[in-house]
Amino acid sequence: MTTQTNDDMPEEIDFSGGTRGKFYRPNTQLQMPIHLEANVQNTLAALANAKGVDLSVFVNELLKKDIELIQMSR
C-alpha cells in the first residue's frame, strides 16, 4: 500500500551543502507563547488597560504574585 501525500516536499532533501549549527545561539532562552481563553484574555486586557499597563506586563505581575503565594504556602 502506498501512502499519498499532498505536500510540496521532495522525497529526498540534499543537506550536503548545509552548515551545522548555523542558527545555534548558546544561552538563548526560548520564550514560549501562552494561549489564554478568550474570556480570560478579554478580562485581563480590560484590567491592564484600566491600570494603564501592557497586557504582558500585567499578566507577568499577576503570575509573579501567584508564584510568591504558592512558595509561601509550602
Secondary structure, DSSP 4 states (H G I P E B T S, - for coil): -PPP--S---SS---TT--TTTT--TT----------HHHHHHHHHHHHHHTS-HHHHHHHHHHHHHHHHHHT-
